[in-house]
């Protein structure tokens, strides 16, 4: 319920704006001007001052209580006969109630034909109801803001273009899938968990909305994985939540070969790993990377110096 009370602290004017909300089946026993009226929006002006509730892209229906067999309370009510409510477009309201309509508002007389309980006990638009893809003023549909459940608004699962669903929740039909597109830059492959991507070859696949997909990189011989770009970045693991179409590129760089040898008794290791000589005395590294070599003298011996592309007696 939205309540604009102009007498909360002295006489004052109150403005309340309600956007992308669902106000249905309000049965609170002490809301509104009448005890048990169950109003959705209520303006209290009897103490002086002026109140206004403006609303957009919202569902306001069925807010009344049954008292002695009679439904009492309106979706919009005020204790004074003033114009205390204003539609900002894109609402679904009862045409026989006292909430004003304007432009792209839709009408429905019964809330159960508009919303149905969905996940997290939230009311979402019924798939066949008037709140789905409601053509309304674009200012009321914030494409960057998720809905109450954290799902994306507009052009979402089963929805059209930039049209939002009215109310707090964007309809997410069961079984909808988003496309994941991957590409490789350099020589290597990308596979996915769950299966679907195996690129080169299969570089696009559909995955259920809301599911998590892990991408695995595998460089070809003579190449090393450098980084992800797109909806994953950096060189860490790439796990995507499919709450929209996704695109990722894996960048592979050709390796430069580094070969070391040991004279005398001792060993040489590298950071990043690859060299552990004697044993592994040659490895490939990214051309943009830095390789640190660390000598380790055997018992009874000591490190003297580097030769070749390193020189001097520094130990790393």
C-alpha positions in Angstrom: 0.0 0.0 0.0 1.1 3.6 -0.8 0.0 6.2 1.8 0.4 9.9 1.3 -0.4 11.4 4.8 -0.2 15.2 4.9 -0.5 15.3 8.6 2.4 13.1 9.6 4.4 16.0 11.1 2.3 19.1 11.0 0.6 20.4 7.9 2.6 19.6 4.7 2.3 18.7 1.1 3.2 15.1 0.2 4.1 13.6 -3.1 4.5 9.8 -3.6 5.7 8.2 -6.8 5.2 4.5 -7.4 7.0 2.9 -10.3 7.2 -0.7 -11.6 5.2 -2.1 -8.6 2.5 -4.6 -8.0 -0.2 -3.6 -5.5 -2.8 -6.4 -5.5 -5.0 -8.2 -3.0 -4.1 -5.8 -0.2 -6.1 -7.0 2.8 -4.4 -5.1 5.6 -7.0 -4.5 8.3 -6.0 -0.9 9.2 -5.2 0.6 5.8 -7.1 3.5 4.3 -9.7 5.9 5.5 -12.0 3.0 6.7 -10.9 0.4 9.2 -10.3 -2.7 7.1 -10.9 -0.9 3.8 -7.7 -2.4 2.3 -7.0 0.4 -0.1 -4.1 0.1 -2.5 -3.3 3.9 -2.7 -4.6 6.2 0.0 -4.3 10.0 0.5 -4.9 11.6 3.9 -5.6 15.3 3.7 -8.0 15.9 6.5 -5.3 17.5 8.6 -4.5 20.1 5.9 -1.9 20.1 3.1 -2.2 18.4 -0.3 -1.3 14.8 -1.2 -0.6 13.3 -4.6 0.3 9.7 -5.6 1.6 9.3 -9.2 2.1 5.8 -10.5 3.5 4.2 -13.7 4.2 0.7 -15.1 2.3 -0.8 -12.1 -0.5 -3.2 -11.5 -3.2 -1.9 -9.0 -6.1 -4.3 -8.6 -8.3 -6.1 -6.1 -7.4 -4.0 -3.0 -10.6 -4.4 -0.9 -11.8 -6.4 2.0 -15.0 -8.4 2.6 -16.8 -6.9 5.5 -20.2 -8.5 6.3 -20.3 -9.9 2.8 -19.6 -6.6 1.1 -16.3 -5.6 -0.5 -15.1 -2.4 1.1 -12.3 -0.2 -0.1 -11.0 1.1 -3.4 -7.7 0.7 -5.2 -7.3 4.5 -4.9 -9.1 6.4 -2.2 -8.8 9.7 -0.4 -10.5 11.3 2.6 -11.1 14.5 0.5 -12.8 14.8 -2.9 -9.7 16.2 -4.6 -7.7 14.9 -7.6 -5.1 13.0 -5.5 -3.9 10.4 -8.1 -2.2 10.7 -11.4 -1.3 8.0 -14.0 2.1 8.1 -15.6 1.1 5.5 -18.2 1.7 1.8 -18.5 -0.5 0.7 -15.6 -3.1 -2.1 -15.4 -6.0 -0.9 -13.2 -9.7 -1.6 -12.7 -11.7 0.7 -15.0 -14.6 0.8 -12.5 -12.4 1.9 -9.6 -11.3 5.4 -8.6 -7.7 5.2 -10.0 -7.4 7.5 -13.1 -6.3 6.1 -16.4 -4.2 7.7 -19.1 -2.7 6.9 -22.5 -1.2 3.4 -22.5 -2.9 2.2 -19.4 -4.7 -1.2 -19.7 -7.9 -2.2 -18.0 -8.9 -5.4 -16.1 -11.7 -5.9 -13.6 -10.3 -9.0 -11.8 -6.7 -9.3 -10.5 -6.6 -13.1 -11.0 -6.8 -12.5 -14.7 -3.7 -10.3 -14.6 -1.3 -11.8 -12.1 -0.5 -15.2 -10.6 1.8 -16.3 -7.8 5.2 -17.2 -9.1 8.6 -17.8 -7.6 9.6 -16.3 -4.2 5.9 -15.7 -3.5 5.9 -12.8 -5.9 3.0 -11.9 -8.2 4.1 -11.9 -11.8 2.1 -11.1 -14.9 -0.1 -14.0 -16.1 1.2 -15.1 -19.5 -2.2 -14.4 -21.1 -3.0 -11.2 -19.1 -2.9 -7.6 -20.2 0.3 -6.8 -18.1 2.6 -8.7 -20.5 4.5 -6.5 -23.0 2.3 -3.5 -22.2 3.0 -0.7 -24.7 3.6 2.2 -22.5 5.7 5.4 -22.2 9.4 4.4 -22.4 10.2 6.6 -19.4 8.4 4.1 -17.1 10.3 1.1 -18.3 13.9 1.2 -17.1 15.8 -1.2 -19.3 18.9 -1.1 -17.1 17.1 -2.0 -13.8 16.2 -5.6 -13.0 12.8 -6.6 -11.6 12.0 -7.5 -8.1 13.5 -11.0 -8.5 16.7 -9.7 -10.2 15.7 -10.8 -13.7 16.2 -8.4 -16.6 13.4 -6.3 -17.9 12.3 -5.7 -21.5 13.3 -7.9 -24.4 13.5 -10.6 -21.8 12.4 -14.2 -22.0 9.4 -14.4 -24.2 9.0 -10.7 -24.4 9.1 -8.3 -27.3 11.4 -5.5 -28.2 11.7 -2.8 -25.6 8.2 -3.5 -24.1 8.2 -4.1 -20.4 5.7 -6.1 -18.4 3.7 -3.9 -16.0 4.3 -4.7 -12.3 7.3 -5.6 -10.2 8.2 -8.8 -12.0 9.0 -9.5 -15.6 7.5 -12.7 -16.9 10.0 -15.5 -17.3 8.4 -18.3 -19.2 9.6 -21.8 -18.3 11.8 -23.4 -20.9 13.1 -20.2 -22.5 16.7 -20.3 -23.7 19.4 -17.7 -24.4 22.2 -18.1 -27.0 25.8 -18.2 -26.1 28.2 -17.3 -28.9 32.0 -17.9 -28.6 35.0 -17.2 -30.8 38.7 -18.0 -30.7 41.5 -15.5 -31.5 44.6 -17.6 -32.2 44.9 -21.4 -32.1 42.9 -23.2 -29.4 39.5 -24.6 -28.6 36.6 -23.7 -26.2 34.2 -26.2 -24.7 31.4 -25.8 -22.2 29.9 -27.4 -19.1 27.1 -28.4 -19.6 27.9 -29.6 -23.1 26.9 -27.5 -26.1 29.9 -25.5 -27.1 32.9 -27.2 -28.8 34.6 -24.5 -30.9 35.9 -24.5 -33.6 33.0 -26.5 -34.8 30.0 -25.6 -32.7 30.6 -22.1 -31.6 27.0 -21.2 -30.6 24.5 -23.0 -28.4 21.3 -22.3 -26.5 21.1 -22.7 -22.7 18.2 -22.4 -20.3 17.5 -18.9 -19.0 19.1 -18.5 -15.5 21.4 -21.5 -15.9 25.2 -21.3 -15.3 27.6 -22.2 -18.1 31.4 -22.7 -17.6 33.7 -22.2 -20.5 36.9 -24.2 -20.7 39.9 -23.0 -22.8 42.5 -25.3 -24.4 45.4 -23.9 -26.4 46.8 -25.7 -29.4 50.4 -26.8 -29.5 52.8 -23.9 -29.5 50.1 -21.5 -28.2 49.1 -20.4 -24.7 45.8 -19.0 -23.3 46.1 -15.2 -22.8 42.7 -13.9 -21.7 38.9 -13.8 -22.2 37.1 -10.8 -23.7 33.4 -10.0 -24.0 31.1 -11.2 -21.2 34.1 -12.8 -19.5 37.4 -10.9 -19.0 40.9 -11.5 -17.7 42.6 -14.8 -17.4 40.5 -16.5 -14.7 37.8 -19.1 -15.0 34.8 -18.1 -17.1 31.4 -18.9 -15.7 28.3 -17.2 -17.2 24.8 -16.8 -15.8 22.5 -17.0 -18.9 20.1 -14.2 -18.0 20.6 -12.8 -21.5 22.4 -13.5 -24.8 26.1 -13.9 -24.1 29.2 -13.5 -26.3 32.8 -14.5 -25.3 36.2 -14.6 -27.1 39.2 -16.7 -26.0 42.5 -15.1 -27.0 45.5 -17.5 -27.6 49.0 -16.2 -28.2 51.8 -18.1 -29.9 54.5 -19.0 -27.5 58.1 -18.1 -27.6 60.4 -21.0 -26.6 62.8 -20.7 -23.7 65.6 -23.3 -23.3 67.9 -23.5 -20.3 70.9 -25.8 -19.5 72.7 -26.4 -16.2 76.5 -26.6 -15.9 77.6 -28.3 -12.8 75.3 -29.6 -10.0 72.1 -27.8 -9.5 68.7 -27.0 -11.0 66.7 -24.2 -12.5 62.9 -23.6 -12.2 60.7 -20.9 -13.7 57.8 -18.6 -12.7 55.3 -19.1 -14.3 55.8 -22.9 -14.2 57.2 -24.7 -17.3 61.0 -25.0 -16.6 62.2 -27.5 -14.1 65.7 -28.5 -15.3 67.2 -31.0 -15.3 64.0 -32.7 -16.5 62.0 -30.0 -18.3 64.6 -27.7 -19.8 62.5 -26.2 -22.6 59.0 -24.6 -22.5 56.9 -22.1 -24.3 55.8 -18.7 -22.8 53.6 -15.9 -23.9 55.5 -13.1 -25.7 53.9 -10.5 -23.4 54.8 -12.4 -20.2 57.7 -12.1 -17.8 59.6 -15.3 -16.9 61.7 -15.4 -13.7 64.4 -18.2 -13.6 65.5 -19.3 -10.1 68.8 -21.3 -9.7 69.1 -23.9 -6.9 72.7 -25.3 -6.3 73.1 -28.9 -5.2 74.6 -29.8 -1.8 78.3 -29.0 -1.9 78.0 -26.6 -4.9 77.1 -22.9 -5.3 75.5 -20.8 -7.9 78.1 -18.8 -9.9 76.5 -17.0 -12.8 74.1 -17.0 -15.8 75.2 -17.2 -19.4 73.3 -16.7 -22.6 70.3 -14.3 -22.6 70.8 -13.7 -18.9 74.1 -12.7 -17.5 75.6 -11.9 -14.1 75.3 -13.6 -10.8 71.7 -12.5 -9.8 69.8 -15.4 -8.5 66.5 -14.7 -10.2 
